[in-house]
Each structure stands twice: as C-alpha cells, then as structure tokens.
Amino acid sequence: KYPVLEVIGDYAVSFDVIAKAIQKPMEKFDVTVIAVDKHNRNPDPNYRGTIKIIPSDSRIKNVTYNFAKKDKGILSIPMSLPSHGIFYFTVIDEDRGISGLSNPISTNFYDGGLKVFFGDIHGHNEFCDGRGSIDEYYQWARDVRRLDFAALTNHVEGAKRFEVPDFWSIVERKAEEYNEPGEFVTFLAFEWGSWSLFGDKCVYYLTNKAPYFPANEEEANTPTKLWRKLRSLGIDVLTIAHHPKYGGKTDWTYMDNELQPLVEIYSIWGDSEKYGEYSVQKALAIGHKLGFIASSDNHIGQPGNPGNGLAAVITEDLTRKSIFYALKERRCYATTGARILLNFKINNYMMGQEIKLGSKKKSRRIYIHVAGTAPIEELFIIRNNEEIKVYENLEKTIEINFKDSEPLDKSTYYYIRLIQEDGEKAWSSPIWLNIT
C-alpha cells in the first residue's frame, strides 16, 4: 500500500460564472457557478455559501441558492432569457464579500442561427511530458472549465512519449468515450514536433480511428512529408501550427493552405501575432491563408485554465463534424481565455472567408460586433498588418460600422484585434479580398 495525497482547491475567493454563449429566448439553460480559489481558479469543494444571482435585465428575477456539500463547489442553476439581446449574470455571496460575472449570453449575436462554442484543443497528459490521466483531462475540460470542446494532443515522438502499452488505442477509445454531441465534443489528435527544425504542429482528425506520425521517423520528418502522409489517408484532417514565435519556431517557407488553414496565435507561451520572421503577421504577408485560434499547450492535464487561451468556433451546432468544418473554413477566432463574443464581417462576408472584388476602388463595409467580459480599452482594424483604425475606451458591448474607401493596389486581408481593460484579448480570423 502507498500513501495517497488528495489535492483540493483552496478557500473560495470569487466565482466563475459560465453558460453556453448562445441560447434561445424562453428556453431553459444552465448557468454554472463555480466557487474558485486564488491559485489557479480551482474549485473549492468545501464552499457552502449562499449566493444571489442578479441578471443584467430587470425582467429576469433575482434568485438565491445555497451550495450544499454534494455540490463540491460547482452548482448549475436553470435560467431563461425573456427576449433577443445580450445578457449577463452577476453572482454575489454577500456574507463572504465575493462575486463573479458571467460570460455574455446572447440569443441572436450571429445571423442564420449560428452559435459560438469555446474550447481548448492543445494539451498534454502523463502519456508524454505532461501529467494527469486522460479521464482527468477530459473531466477537467468538461466539468470544471465547462468547455464545449477539447482535444488531447500528446507528443508521439520517442523522446517525449512515455512507454505506455497500447497508448494510441487508449487515446482513440477515450476521445470517443467522452464525445457527447450537443454537450461536449472531443477530437482524436496528436502533436507532431520537430522542435529545432520546422516548428510544431497539432494534427486533428474528424474520424475516431486514424494513425499518428512521429516527426523523428523518415516518412514524416518534414512538414511536406507529414502533409503527404495525411493526404494519403483519404480522410478529413487538418493541422495547426502553434507557438510559432516561441520554442520550436515555425518555418513559414512550408505552406499548405488546405491542410494548414489555422494558426494558434496565443497560448501559455504568449502572443505570436507581431514582430519578427516567425510571427503570424509574417506568415500572412508571404501568402499563408491562416485563421486564428488560441489554445493552452497545457502540460498539467488541465485544459481551459484562465489566461491560457481559448478557441472560439462559429457554427450551427455542437457536434464533432460541425466544429471540425468550421475550423477548416476558418470560421473561428482566438481569445486569451475570456469568452468574448466577436462578430466581424466585410461586405457581409464572415471572418475566414475570401471575397472577390471587381474593382480596386470599391469601398469595403466593415462591421464589428463585440460583447466583452469587461470594457474594451482598444479595438484595432488591421489591413495587411497595418492598424488603419483604432477605437479607444469603449463599453463592454459595442457595434461598429466602418467604411474603408482607400483604393487597393493588391489583394488584401483584414482582421480585428481587441484588448479589454482587464488585459484579456481577442483576435478575429482574417477576411481576404482578391481583386479580379
């Protein structure tokens, strides 16, 4: 027998308040309140306080709930919204003097019944150089961080992969076991790592069974060889370059806009948007057509932790197929961890799309809609890596219409960067304009 050390959350100092971001008016949904500590916003399983929930709309009544022992610091409360709009819920424990604000919840933020889902699709566990079991990984994502989707992307190279019998079959089986359409979506994935040569990429499959390809084996030891092997499978797959400026820097001379439609612009490594030959802006400037996501690269088996980065995917429903194809079509954006709602269009085309313009002189109608988790300090409209318009000191919820009439002398891309007063950021995927 061996001694067992139980690690639990510390004394609660605030609340995380989370709900799925898009709801229908008058339909019930859960607002989850998590009593979190000061260390890593871990749940406090011993929290027993009384909370008051105060909606941002006076048509919704204030309600009071008590946390019980069985709740273990996490309580889901049924709510509904009275109409279309954007709503927030503030949670207060008056006795303790602690509080929390929900993510924005909307009914009609996107056209055509589209919704947005938040996930972390880059993380590791004990099968490589991380820690924690696969079950702990997925349960943390689903039950603690309340993510909509997640992927475990373990290293598969011999130097970083621990010798676990049937390692890949376990990964395949657990990804399928935790996939629950409409509630929580998972992907079969791995990290391809050639740290000192080409940079690292994560590989994501739509199917639940497929092979992995280590970067230290001859058949897949360059990006070109990897993409060739993936194509030869004849199945739906995509790759995402990550932390391109840090650690294993991405060699952008390798390009495949079909199999690599995205870049991880932010993670625990930092912000890779600007500055230098390995930046995302450099990749865009030389012709890569990259949408943006963020994800953590967490190595402690806890995806979705605060400040580590989230991918936001705009699509019809929460299924593996729907999320996968939205990623492949670059209908997504990145945040540093806040569940910010962001809509960005040009001439009514969504982020990630390509537009054909018949004239260099034709003006572009730019539409931006944001519902943040804090007031917005700065919002930038960026054209071909140049900040052409800056808005400052904005409210938490804003709509912007901007007309760019400057003639274009070449094919052009635009994207949005915003920074909240609390330091949280978001980046839209670009929209490309091709002059015909």
Secondary structure, DSSP 8 states (H G I E B T S, - for coil): -------------EEEEE--SB--TT--EEEEEEEE-SSS--B-TT---EEEEEESSTTS--EEEE--GGGTTEEEEEE--SSSSEE-EEEEETTTTEEEEB--EESSSSGGG-EEEEEE--B--TTTTS-S-HHHHHHIIIIIS--SEEE---B-STTTS---TTHHHHHHHHHHHH-BTTTBEEEEEEEEEETTTTEEEEEEESSS------TTSGGGSSHHHHHHHHHHTTS-EEEEE-STTSSS---TTS--TTT--EEEEEETTEE-SSSSTTSHHHHHHTT---EEEE---BSSS-TT-TTS-EEEEEESSSSHHHHHHHHHTT-EEEESSS--EEEEEETTEETT-EEEES-TT--EEEEEEEE-SS-EEEEEEEETTEEEEEEEEE-SEEEEEEEE-S--SS-EEEEEEEEETTS-EEEE--EEEEE-
